[in-house]
Amino acid sequence: MPSSVPNKRIRKSPAARRAEIVAAASGVALTEGLECITLRRIAEELDVRPGLISHYFPAVEDLVAEAYGDAADAELETLLPADLAGATPTRHLARFFARATGAAFDDISRLWLNARHLSRYRPTLRDRVAVQEAAWRDRMESLIREGVRRGEFRTEDPLVAAIQILVVLDGLGMLVNSADTADDPPAVRLMPVTTAERELGLPAGTLATPDTPNRPAPKE
């Protein structure tokens, strides 16, 4: 028997549709690069008309910046969440390094390189890169300050320590496009960890967990 209930198409709210568009663009950014984000490309990804995309993002540069920001925000909340979730600052930082230096985040490392390069020519993206860099710096500084407050870390300037750690980590991220990273000395891969231990007054090996790539073998 045919149903008497009419088949109504469920319309998404503006907020839900916009979030869907940004998520699709973020996925393209991670797998193909920010240059591949166009209104037509994202419309194809969502199987909608390009006009729908332009309704929410009349300027594609705004969508590019939002896509990058969405991916970068997700990375920050995954790698270095504000909530310690019961962990000590030392343990929290050690888990961060174990995650951040893994192959699972190669795509986001490439995206950061991509965004910084393109931001030279795209003011909207440049502003968003600055926002994300500040977010990372603030989050790392807050963690270090909490570690100092608890007596786990020792540093006279948590902000400078945070910047030094992130600069070394960013520098290591530049190697993601190299085909020969497997041959890098273990000390190179451990530079962010050893820098953090030095700047925070921690004994060598404190921040190297079993999941840390190329972590030093335990001393006999």
GROMACS elastic network, one bead per residue, 0.5 to 0.9 nm:
[ bonds ]
;  ai    aj funct       b0    kb
    1     4     6  0.89581   500
    2     5     6  0.88568   500
    3     6     6  0.76116   500
    5     8     6  0.86605   500
    8    11     6  0.89665   500
   12    15     6  0.80198   500
   12    16     6  0.59631   500
   12    17     6  0.58544   500
   13    16     6  0.51653   500
   13    17     6  0.61130   500
   13    18     6  0.85116   500
   14    17     6  0.51325   500
   14    18     6  0.60116   500
   14    19     6  0.85146   500
   14    56     6  0.85347   500
   15    18     6  0.51982   500
   15    19     6  0.61635   500
   15    20     6  0.86069   500
   16    19     6  0.51232   500
   16    20     6  0.61487   500
   16    21     6  0.87229   500
   17    20     6  0.50149   500
   17    21     6  0.62899   500
   17    22     6  0.87277   500
   17    56     6  0.86412   500
   18    21     6  0.51350   500
   18    22     6  0.62769   500
   18    23     6  0.86044   500
   18    53     6  0.85046   500
   18    56     6  0.65479   500
   18    57     6  0.87624   500
   19    22     6  0.51275   500
   19    23     6  0.60560   500
   19    24     6  0.85837   500
   20    23     6  0.51262   500
   20    24     6  0.61994   500
   20    25     6  0.86282   500
   20    46     6  0.84071   500
   21    24     6  0.51954   500
   21    25     6  0.62005   500
   21    26     6  0.85336   500
   21    42     6  0.71683   500
   21    43     6  0.84075   500
   21    46     6  0.77046   500
   21    53     6  0.71656   500
   21    56     6  0.85578   500
   21    63     6  0.85227   500
   21    67     6  0.88358   500
   22    25     6  0.50568   500
   22    26     6  0.59769   500
   22    27     6  0.86031   500
   22    63     6  0.69269   500
   22    64     6  0.87384   500
   22    66     6  0.64574   500
   22    67     6  0.54733   500
   22    70     6  0.72952   500
   23    27     6  0.62687   500
   23    28     6  0.87674   500
   23    67     6  0.69368   500
   23    70     6  0.73392   500
   23    71     6  0.84007   500
   24    27     6  0.51567   500
   24    28     6  0.64361   500
   24    29     6  0.86984   500
   24    42     6  0.65458   500
   24    45     6  0.68510   500
   24    46     6  0.73327   500
   24    67     6  0.81008   500
   25    28     6  0.50791   500
   25    29     6  0.61166   500
   25    30     6  0.86910   500
   25    34     6  0.85243   500
   25    37     6  0.63934   500
   25    38     6  0.86593   500
   25    41     6  0.86622   500
   25    42     6  0.61395   500
   25    45     6  0.85671   500
   25    63     6  0.73765   500
   25    64     6  0.73910   500
   25    66     6  0.83126   500
   25    67     6  0.53289   500
   25    68     6  0.84300   500
   26    30     6  0.62688   500
   26    31     6  0.87425   500
   26    34     6  0.85555   500
   26    37     6  0.88344   500
   26    64     6  0.82780   500
   26    66     6  0.78992   500
   26    68     6  0.62449   500
   26    69     6  0.83291   500
   26    70     6  0.64579   500
   26    71     6  0.58641   500
   27    30     6  0.52497   500
   27    31     6  0.62953   500
   27    32     6  0.82571   500
   27    67     6  0.79886   500
   27    71     6  0.80729   500
   28    31     6  0.53015   500
   28    32     6  0.54096   500
   28    33     6  0.65460   500
   28    34     6  0.73901   500
   28    36     6  0.70916   500
   28    37     6  0.67380   500
   28    41     6  0.87710   500
   28    42     6  0.80548   500
   28    45     6  0.87676   500
   28    67     6  0.85369   500
   29    32     6  0.54937   500
   29    35     6  0.77975   500
   29    36     6  0.71118   500
   29    37     6  0.68533   500
   29    64     6  0.81320   500
   29    67     6  0.68338   500
   29    68     6  0.69630   500
   29    71     6  0.83406   500
   29   111     6  0.70056   500
   30    33     6  0.59387   500
   30    34     6  0.77915   500
   30    68     6  0.84585   500
   30    71     6  0.76742   500
   30   107     6  0.56521   500
   30   108     6  0.63210   500
   30   110     6  0.78405   500
   30   111     6  0.60918   500
   31   107     6  0.68608   500
   31   111     6  0.87956   500
   32    35     6  0.79439   500
   32    36     6  0.63022   500
   32    37     6  0.85922   500
   33    36     6  0.56822   500
   33    37     6  0.75427   500
   33   110     6  0.83578   500
   33   111     6  0.67684   500
   33   114     6  0.69736   500
   33   115     6  0.88193   500
   34    37     6  0.55549   500
   34    64     6  0.63628   500
   34    65     6  0.88035   500
   34    67     6  0.81571   500
   34    68     6  0.76193   500
   34   111     6  0.76341   500
   34   114     6  0.70223   500
   34   115     6  0.72225   500
   34   118     6  0.83507   500
   35    38     6  0.79280   500
   35    64     6  0.83140   500
   35   114     6  0.87166   500
   35   118     6  0.84596   500
   36    41     6  0.74435   500
   37    40     6  0.83525   500
   37    41     6  0.62775   500
   37    42     6  0.67806   500
   37    60     6  0.77588   500
   37    63     6  0.79369   500
   37    64     6  0.64636   500
   37    67     6  0.87768   500
   38    41     6  0.50798   500
   38    42     6  0.63080   500
   38    43     6  0.84857   500
   38    60     6  0.64090   500
   38    63     6  0.85382   500
   38    64     6  0.83677   500
   39    42     6  0.54395   500
   39    43     6  0.61114   500
   39    44     6  0.86920   500
   39    50     6  0.57085   500
   39    51     6  0.81669   500
   39    52     6  0.89358   500
   39    53     6  0.59815   500
   39    54     6  0.66022   500
   39    57     6  0.83445   500
   39    58     6  0.89687   500
   39    59     6  0.89452   500
   39    60     6  0.65427   500
   39    63     6  0.85999   500
   40    44     6  0.61838   500
   40    45     6  0.86314   500
   40    49     6  0.78857   500
   40    50     6  0.52148   500
   40    51     6  0.87460   500
   40    53     6  0.81248   500
   41    44     6  0.51958   500
   41    45     6  0.63222   500
   41    46     6  0.88894   500
   41    50     6  0.83132   500
   42    46     6  0.63121   500
   42    47     6  0.83511   500
   42    48     6  0.85343   500
   42    50     6  0.77709   500
   42    53     6  0.74653   500
   43    46     6  0.52290   500
   43    47     6  0.57069   500
   43    48     6  0.50194   500
   43    49     6  0.56965   500
   43    50     6  0.50630   500
   43    51     6  0.83436   500
   43    52     6  0.76994   500
   43    53     6  0.64515   500
   44    48     6  0.64551   500
   44    49     6  0.77730   500
   44    50     6  0.79692   500
   45    48     6  0.79775   500
   46    49     6  0.87146   500
   48    51     6  0.83091   500
   48    52     6  0.69150   500
   48    53     6  0.81409   500
   49    52     6  0.55938   500
   49    53     6  0.72973   500
   50    53     6  0.52492   500
   50    54     6  0.63735   500
   50    55     6  0.86839   500
   51    54     6  0.50428   500
   51    55     6  0.60767   500
   51    56     6  0.89241   500
   52    55     6  0.50980   500
   52    56     6  0.68918   500
   52    57     6  0.87037   500
   53    56     6  0.55301   500
   53    57     6  0.59751   500
   53    58     6  0.76931   500
   54    59     6  0.72042   500
   54    60     6  0.78044   500
   55    58     6  0.59195   500
   56    59     6  0.89454   500
   56    63     6  0.88800   500
   57    60     6  0.62144   500
   57    61     6  0.84449   500
   57    62     6  0.64923   500
   57    63     6  0.60819   500
   58    61     6  0.88646   500
   58    62     6  0.80480   500
   58    63     6  0.87293   500
   59    62     6  0.56303   500
   59    63     6  0.71364   500
   60    63     6  0.50725   500
   60    64     6  0.62536   500
   60    65     6  0.87214   500
   61    64     6  0.50031   500
   61    65     6  0.62509   500
   61    66     6  0.85920   500
   61   122     6  0.75936   500
   61   123     6  0.88976   500
   61   124     6  0.66612   500
   61   125     6  0.72470   500
   62    65     6  0.52113   500
   62    66     6  0.61669   500
   62    67     6  0.85886   500
   62   124     6  0.67265   500
   62   125     6  0.77583   500
   63    67     6  0.59800   500
   63    68     6  0.85496   500
   64    67     6  0.51645   500
   64    68     6  0.62872   500
   64    69     6  0.85811   500
   64   124     6  0.86901   500
   64   125     6  0.71159   500
   65    68     6  0.52488   500
   65    69     6  0.60724   500
   65    70     6  0.85433   500
   65   115     6  0.87587   500
   65   124     6  0.64636   500
   65   126     6  0.83227   500
   65   127     6  0.85310   500
   65   128     6  0.61672   500
   65   129     6  0.82445   500
   66    70     6  0.59494   500
   66    71     6  0.85965   500
   66   125     6  0.84152   500
   66   128     6  0.79838   500
   67    70     6  0.51608   500
   67    71     6  0.63571   500
   67    72     6  0.86163   500
   68    71     6  0.52920   500
   68    72     6  0.60929   500
   68    73     6  0.85233   500
   68   111     6  0.75681   500
   68   112     6  0.83205   500
   68   115     6  0.73493   500
   68   125     6  0.81406   500
   68   128     6  0.80193   500
   68   129     6  0.82372   500
   69    72     6  0.50224   500
   69    73     6  0.58957   500
   69    74     6  0.84585   500
   69   125     6  0.89373   500
   69   128     6  0.65990   500
   69   129     6  0.76456   500
   69   131     6  0.85965   500
   69   132     6  0.69914   500
   70    73     6  0.52162   500
   70    74     6  0.62438   500
   70    75     6  0.86763   500
   71    74     6  0.51908   500
   71    75     6  0.62505   500
   71    76     6  0.87973   500
   71   108     6  0.74153   500
   71   111     6  0.86055   500
   72    75     6  0.50172   500
   72    76     6  0.62736   500
   72    77     6  0.87353   500
   72   108     6  0.74601   500
   72   111     6  0.86446   500
   72   112     6  0.81075   500
   72   132     6  0.68633   500
   73    76     6  0.51658   500
   73    77     6  0.62637   500
   73    78     6  0.85623   500
   73   132     6  0.74440   500
   73   135     6  0.86726   500
   74    77     6  0.52525   500
   74    78     6  0.60780   500
   74    79     6  0.85261   500
   75    78     6  0.51449   500
   75    79     6  0.59285   500
   75    80     6  0.80719   500
   75   105     6  0.83512   500
   75   108     6  0.75125   500
   76    79     6  0.53072   500
   76    80     6  0.54476   500
   76    81     6  0.66140   500
   76   132     6  0.89690   500
   76   135     6  0.83299   500
   76   136     6  0.69653   500
   76   139     6  0.86219   500
   77    80     6  0.56046   500
   77    82     6  0.74199   500
   78    81     6  0.61052   500
   78    96     6  0.89287   500
   78    99     6  0.89199   500
   79    95     6  0.80789   500
   79    96     6  0.54530   500
   79    97     6  0.83493   500
   79    99     6  0.64402   500
   79   100     6  0.65090   500
   80    83     6  0.85288   500
   80    84     6  0.88005   500
   80    92     6  0.78013   500
   80    93     6  0.78743   500
   80    95     6  0.85792   500
   80    96     6  0.59654   500
   80   136     6  0.86258   500
   80   139     6  0.75131   500
   80   140     6  0.78989   500
   81    84     6  0.70489   500
   81    85     6  0.88228   500
   81    92     6  0.89991   500
   81   139     6  0.81972   500
   82    85     6  0.87861   500
   82   139     6  0.68530   500
   82   142     6  0.84891   500
   82   143     6  0.79530   500
   83    86     6  0.81885   500
   83    87     6  0.89938   500
   84    87     6  0.53096   500
   84    88     6  0.70005   500
   84    89     6  0.71509   500
   84    92     6  0.64814   500
   84   143     6  0.87800   500
   85    88     6  0.87374   500
   85    92     6  0.87579   500
   87    90     6  0.79708   500
   87    91     6  0.59232   500
   87    92     6  0.58894   500
   88    91     6  0.51777   500
   88    92     6  0.60372   500
   88    93     6  0.85809   500
   88   147     6  0.78510   500
   88   150     6  0.89358   500
   88   152     6  0.86247   500
   89    93     6  0.60691   500
   89    94     6  0.85113   500
   89   143     6  0.63883   500
   89   144     6  0.73933   500
   89   146     6  0.68776   500
   89   147     6  0.52541   500
   89   150     6  0.84915   500
   89   152     6  0.75277   500
   89   153     6  0.86034   500
   90    93     6  0.52499   500
   90    94     6  0.61828   500
   90    95     6  0.87100   500
   90   144     6  0.89563   500
   90   147     6  0.70376   500
   90   152     6  0.69453   500
   90   153     6  0.79642   500
   90   206     6  0.80170   500
   90   207     6  0.70775   500
   91    94     6  0.50130   500
   91    95     6  0.61909   500
   91    96     6  0.85588   500
   91   206     6  0.89550   500
   91   207     6  0.74359   500
   91   209     6  0.89793   500
   92    95     6  0.52759   500
   92    96     6  0.62941   500
   92    97     6  0.89441   500
   92   143     6  0.85087   500
   93    97     6  0.64057   500
   93    98     6  0.87410   500
   93   140     6  0.89206   500
   93   143     6  0.80263   500
   93   144     6  0.88621   500
   93   207     6  0.70381   500
   94    97     6  0.52944   500
   94    98     6  0.63374   500
   94    99     6  0.87736   500
   94   193     6  0.81274   500
   94   206     6  0.78427   500
   94   208     6  0.62681   500
   94   209     6  0.64471   500
   94   212     6  0.83157   500
   95    98     6  0.50731   500
   95    99     6  0.62353   500
   95   100     6  0.85015   500
   95   207     6  0.80844   500
   95   208     6  0.86604   500
   95   209     6  0.73232   500
   95   211     6  0.82410   500
   95   212     6  0.83483   500
   96    99     6  0.52724   500
   96   100     6  0.58897   500
   96   101     6  0.85274   500
   97   100     6  0.50812   500
   97   101     6  0.60275   500
   97   102     6  0.85596   500
   97   192     6  0.76810   500
   97   193     6  0.67842   500
   97   207     6  0.76830   500
   97   208     6  0.78962   500
   97   209     6  0.86186   500
   97   211     6  0.89621   500
   97   212     6  0.68160   500
   98   101     6  0.58941   500
   98   102     6  0.67213   500
   98   207     6  0.87612   500
   98   208     6  0.75148   500
   98   209     6  0.67482   500
   98   210     6  0.81989   500
   98   211     6  0.53917   500
   98   213     6  0.69871   500
   99   102     6  0.54864   500
   99   103     6  0.87184   500
   99   104     6  0.80182   500
   99   105     6  0.79397   500
   99   211     6  0.78344   500
   99   212     6  0.76193   500
  100   103     6  0.84061   500
  100   104     6  0.83088   500
  100   105     6  0.65790   500
  100   169     6  0.85862   500
  101   104     6  0.84318   500
  101   105     6  0.74360   500
  101   106     6  0.85895   500
  101   169     6  0.84354   500
  101   172     6  0.86749   500
  101   173     6  0.83729   500
  101   189     6  0.77574   500
  101   190     6  0.88398   500
  101   192     6  0.89599   500
  101   212     6  0.73543   500
  101   213     6  0.68723   500
  102   105     6  0.61346   500
  102   106     6  0.75156   500
  102   211     6  0.87235   500
  102   212     6  0.78828   500
  102   213     6  0.69545   500
  103   106     6  0.52626   500
  103   107     6  0.84558   500
  103   176     6  0.89188   500
  104   107     6  0.74811   500
  104   108     6  0.87058   500
  105   108     6  0.53873   500
  105   109     6  0.62707   500
  105   110     6  0.87501   500
  106   109     6  0.50308   500
  106   110     6  0.62452   500
  106   111     6  0.86284   500
  106   173     6  0.80421   500
  106   176     6  0.62855   500
  106   177     6  0.88059   500
  107   110     6  0.51366   500
  107   111     6  0.62181   500
  107   112     6  0.88244   500
  107   176     6  0.86726   500
  108   112     6  0.62573   500
  108   113     6  0.87059   500
  109   112     6  0.52391   500
  109   113     6  0.65280   500
  109   114     6  0.86502   500
  109   170     6  0.82969   500
  109   173     6  0.57316   500
  109   174     6  0.76180   500
  109   176     6  0.69829   500
  110   113     6  0.51295   500
  110   114     6  0.60488   500
  110   115     6  0.85795   500
  110   173     6  0.77791   500
  110   174     6  0.78877   500
  110   176     6  0.68524   500
  110   177     6  0.74222   500
  111   115     6  0.59641   500
  111   116     6  0.84837   500
  112   115     6  0.51121   500
  112   116     6  0.61133   500
  112   117     6  0.85479   500
  112   129     6  0.84660   500
  112   170     6  0.88795   500
  112   173     6  0.87311   500
  113   116     6  0.53057   500
  113   117     6  0.62235   500
  113   118     6  0.86913   500
  113   173     6  0.82501   500
  113   174     6  0.71872   500
  114   117     6  0.53046   500
  114   118     6  0.62300   500
  114   119     6  0.84967   500
  115   118     6  0.52005   500
  115   119     6  0.58180   500
  115   120     6  0.88861   500
  115   125     6  0.72412   500
  115   126     6  0.79496   500
  115   129     6  0.71385   500
  116   119     6  0.51338   500
  116   120     6  0.70384   500
  116   125     6  0.85139   500
  116   126     6  0.74072   500
  116   129     6  0.70476   500
  117   120     6  0.59545   500
  117   121     6  0.81471   500
  118   121     6  0.57319   500
  118   122     6  0.62696   500
  118   125     6  0.76204   500
  118   126     6  0.79852   500
  119   123     6  0.63375   500
  119   124     6  0.77774   500
  119   125     6  0.53144   500
  119   127     6  0.81189   500
  119   128     6  0.88727   500
  119   129     6  0.75498   500
  120   123     6  0.73897   500
  120   125     6  0.86946   500
  120   126     6  0.68713   500
  121   125     6  0.86254   500
  121   126     6  0.81191   500
  122   125     6  0.54674   500
  122   126     6  0.61290   500
  122   127     6  0.88200   500
  123   127     6  0.62032   500
  123   128     6  0.86946   500
  124   127     6  0.53138   500
  124   128     6  0.65106   500
  124   129     6  0.88380   500
  125   128     6  0.50458   500
  125   129     6  0.61552   500
  125   130     6  0.86416   500
  126   129     6  0.51280   500
  126   130     6  0.63307   500
  126   131     6  0.87735   500
  127   130     6  0.51586   500
  127   131     6  0.64098   500
  127   132     6  0.88863   500
  128   132     6  0.62777   500
  128   133     6  0.85931   500
  129   132     6  0.51502   500
  129   133     6  0.61018   500
  129   134     6  0.85563   500
  130   133     6  0.51369   500
  130   134     6  0.61675   500
  130   135     6  0.86130   500
  131   134     6  0.51873   500
  131   135     6  0.62153   500
  131   136     6  0.88144   500
  132   136     6  0.62882   500
  132   137     6  0.85783   500
  133   136     6  0.52316   500
  133   137     6  0.61640   500
  133   138     6  0.85831   500
  134   138     6  0.59697   500
  134   139     6  0.84496   500
  135   138     6  0.51918   500
  135   139     6  0.60908   500
  135   140     6  0.85997   500
  136   139     6  0.51762   500
  136   140     6  0.61365   500
  136   141     6  0.84591   500
  136   166     6  0.82269   500
  137   140     6  0.53084   500
  137   141     6  0.60110   500
  137   142     6  0.85305   500
  137   159     6  0.76414   500
  137   162     6  0.63435   500
  137   163     6  0.64838   500
  137   166     6  0.75708   500
  138   141     6  0.50762   500
  138   142     6  0.60307   500
  138   143     6  0.86310   500
  138   159     6  0.80629   500
  138   162     6  0.83159   500
  139   142     6  0.51801   500
  139   143     6  0.63533   500
  139   144     6  0.87532   500
  139   162     6  0.88345   500
  140   143     6  0.51794   500
  140   144     6  0.62600   500
  140   145     6  0.86321   500
  140   158     6  0.86330   500
  140   159     6  0.82189   500
  140   161     6  0.89361   500
  140   162     6  0.55786   500
  140   163     6  0.83296   500
  140   165     6  0.87847   500
  140   166     6  0.83430   500
  141   144     6  0.51039   500
  141   145     6  0.60771   500
  141   146     6  0.85820   500
  141   158     6  0.55976   500
  141   159     6  0.52980   500
  141   160     6  0.83895   500
  141   161     6  0.77031   500
  141   162     6  0.52896   500
  141   163     6  0.81940   500
  142   145     6  0.50792   500
  142   146     6  0.61928   500
  142   147     6  0.86256   500
  142   158     6  0.80581   500
  142   159     6  0.85979   500
  142   162     6  0.89410   500
  143   146     6  0.51336   500
  143   147     6  0.62466   500
  143   148     6  0.87015   500
  143   158     6  0.88823   500
  143   162     6  0.89856   500
  144   148     6  0.61802   500
  144   149     6  0.85489   500
  144   153     6  0.70081   500
  144   154     6  0.89736   500
  144   155     6  0.86243   500
  144   158     6  0.58501   500
  144   159     6  0.83032   500
  144   161     6  0.80847   500
  144   162     6  0.73144   500
  144   200     6  0.80989   500
  145   148     6  0.50122   500
  145   149     6  0.60870   500
  145   150     6  0.86317   500
  145   153     6  0.82012   500
  145   155     6  0.89789   500
  145   157     6  0.89083   500
  145   158     6  0.59797   500
  145   159     6  0.86100   500
  146   150     6  0.62387   500
  146   151     6  0.86005   500
  146   152     6  0.86136   500
  146   153     6  0.85260   500
  147   150     6  0.51798   500
  147   151     6  0.61986   500
  147   152     6  0.50608   500
  147   153     6  0.51031   500
  147   154     6  0.81619   500
  148   152     6  0.57569   500
  148   154     6  0.58823   500
  148   155     6  0.73168   500
  148   158     6  0.83088   500
  148   200     6  0.86085   500
  149   152     6  0.76612   500
  149   153     6  0.80466   500
  150   153     6  0.77506   500
  151   154     6  0.72671   500
  152   200     6  0.84439   500
  152   201     6  0.86974   500
  152   202     6  0.81502   500
  153   197     6  0.89577   500
  153   199     6  0.87452   500
  153   200     6  0.50099   500
  153   201     6  0.61324   500
  153   202     6  0.69002   500
  154   158     6  0.88930   500
  154   199     6  0.77906   500
  154   200     6  0.50053   500
  154   201     6  0.51736   500
  154   202     6  0.78452   500
  155   158     6  0.61810   500
  155   161     6  0.73225   500
  155   199     6  0.65868   500
  155   200     6  0.54726   500
  155   201     6  0.69786   500
  156   160     6  0.87776   500
  156   161     6  0.86444   500
  157   160     6  0.54982   500
  157   161     6  0.63264   500
  157   162     6  0.87131   500
  158   161     6  0.50241   500
  158   162     6  0.60262   500
  158   163     6  0.86192   500
  158   200     6  0.86232   500
  159   162     6  0.50818   500
  159   163     6  0.62420   500
  159   164     6  0.86655   500
  160   163     6  0.51078   500
  160   164     6  0.61585   500
  160   165     6  0.86478   500
  161   164     6  0.51711   500
  161   165     6  0.62522   500
  161   166     6  0.86911   500
  161   196     6  0.76063   500
  161   199     6  0.59830   500
  161   200     6  0.73940   500
  162   165     6  0.52573   500
  162   166     6  0.62240   500
  162   167     6  0.85828   500
  162   196     6  0.84083   500
  162   199     6  0.89398   500
  163   166     6  0.51776   500
  163   167     6  0.59814   500
  163   168     6  0.86173   500
  164   167     6  0.51901   500
  164   168     6  0.63290   500
  164   169     6  0.86321   500
  164   192     6  0.89482   500
  164   195     6  0.77234   500
  164   196     6  0.81407   500
  164   199     6  0.82953   500
  165   168     6  0.53916   500
  165   169     6  0.62401   500
  165   170     6  0.86638   500
  165   192     6  0.60202   500
  165   193     6  0.81843   500
  165   195     6  0.62948   500
  165   196     6  0.58236   500
  165   199     6  0.82789   500
  166   170     6  0.59542   500
  166   171     6  0.84372   500
  166   192     6  0.78123   500
  167   170     6  0.50559   500
  167   171     6  0.61189   500
  167   172     6  0.86696   500
  167   192     6  0.86924   500
  168   171     6  0.50042   500
  168   172     6  0.62818   500
  168   173     6  0.86285   500
  168   191     6  0.69980   500
  168   192     6  0.56017   500
  168   195     6  0.76956   500
  169   172     6  0.51428   500
  169   173     6  0.62563   500
  169   174     6  0.89853   500
  169   191     6  0.78186   500
  169   192     6  0.53840   500
  169   193     6  0.88650   500
  170   174     6  0.66761   500
  171   174     6  0.53903   500
  171   175     6  0.75763   500
  172   175     6  0.56391   500
  172   176     6  0.77491   500
  172   188     6  0.79763   500
  172   189     6  0.73150   500
  172   191     6  0.80638   500
  172   192     6  0.79710   500
  173   176     6  0.55941   500
  173   177     6  0.85768   500
  174   177     6  0.67651   500
  174   178     6  0.81051   500
  175   178     6  0.52211   500
  175   179     6  0.85081   500
  175   180     6  0.87474   500
  175   181     6  0.67787   500
  176   179     6  0.80056   500
  176   181     6  0.75575   500
  177   181     6  0.86873   500
  178   181     6  0.59914   500
  179   182     6  0.78917   500
  180   183     6  0.57209   500
  180   184     6  0.72294   500
  181   184     6  0.51992   500
  181   185     6  0.88630   500
  182   185     6  0.84466   500
  183   186     6  0.86839   500
  184   187     6  0.81384   500
  184   188     6  0.64726   500
  184   189     6  0.73828   500
  185   188     6  0.55357   500
  185   189     6  0.71942   500
  185   214     6  0.87604   500
  186   189     6  0.53349   500
  186   190     6  0.63359   500
  186   191     6  0.88284   500
  186   213     6  0.82148   500
  186   214     6  0.52406   500
  186   215     6  0.74727   500
  186   216     6  0.80496   500
  187   190     6  0.50300   500
  187   191     6  0.61817   500
  187   194     6  0.86054   500
  187   214     6  0.78387   500
  187   215     6  0.86643   500
  187   216     6  0.86864   500
  188   191     6  0.53054   500
  188   192     6  0.85669   500
  189   192     6  0.74741   500
  189   193     6  0.84974   500
  189   213     6  0.71498   500
  189   214     6  0.67101   500
  189   215     6  0.85582   500
  190   193     6  0.52998   500
  190   194     6  0.60786   500
  190   195     6  0.84400   500
  190   208     6  0.85157   500
  190   212     6  0.83632   500
  190   213     6  0.76585   500
  190   214     6  0.68961   500
  190   215     6  0.68973   500
  190   216     6  0.86944   500
  191   194     6  0.51257   500
  191   195     6  0.58403   500
  191   196     6  0.84564   500
  192   195     6  0.51325   500
  192   196     6  0.61805   500
  192   197     6  0.86754   500
  193   196     6  0.51860   500
  193   197     6  0.62110   500
  193   198     6  0.86272   500
  193   204     6  0.89942   500
  193   205     6  0.83299   500
  193   206     6  0.88719   500
  193   207     6  0.62949   500
  193   208     6  0.70166   500
  194   197     6  0.50698   500
  194   198     6  0.61091   500
  194   199     6  0.85595   500
  194   204     6  0.69967   500
  194   205     6  0.78668   500
  194   207     6  0.81377   500
  194   208     6  0.88751   500
  195   198     6  0.51777   500
  195   199     6  0.60786   500
  195   200     6  0.84599   500
  196   199     6  0.51568   500
  196   200     6  0.58782   500
  196   201     6  0.83030   500
  196   202     6  0.80259   500
  196   207     6  0.81581   500
  197   200     6  0.53030   500
  197   201     6  0.59132   500
  197   203     6  0.65440   500
  197   204     6  0.63637   500
  197   205     6  0.78744   500
  197   206     6  0.71602   500
  197   207     6  0.69689   500
  198   201     6  0.53601   500
  198   202     6  0.62749   500
  198   203     6  0.78349   500
  198   204     6  0.78303   500
  199   202     6  0.78375   500
  202   205     6  0.83233   500
  202   206     6  0.64589   500
  202   207     6  0.82948   500
  203   206     6  0.57792   500
  203   207     6  0.87633   500
  204   207     6  0.78102   500
  204   208     6  0.85496   500
  205   208     6  0.51761   500
  205   209     6  0.82254   500
  205   215     6  0.80069   500
  205   216     6  0.73229   500
  205   218     6  0.85090   500
  206   209     6  0.79658   500
  207   212     6  0.86306   500
  208   211     6  0.78218   500
  208   212     6  0.56842   500
  208   213     6  0.86338   500
  208   215     6  0.58259   500
  208   216     6  0.77206   500
  209   212     6  0.52476   500
  209   213     6  0.88230   500
  209   215     6  0.73226   500
  210   213     6  0.82059   500
  210   215     6  0.73812   500
  211   214     6  0.89261   500
  211   215     6  0.80838   500
  212   215     6  0.54642   500
  214   217     6  0.85980   500
  215   218     6  0.88677   500
  216   219     6  0.85350   500
  217   220     6  0.89431   500
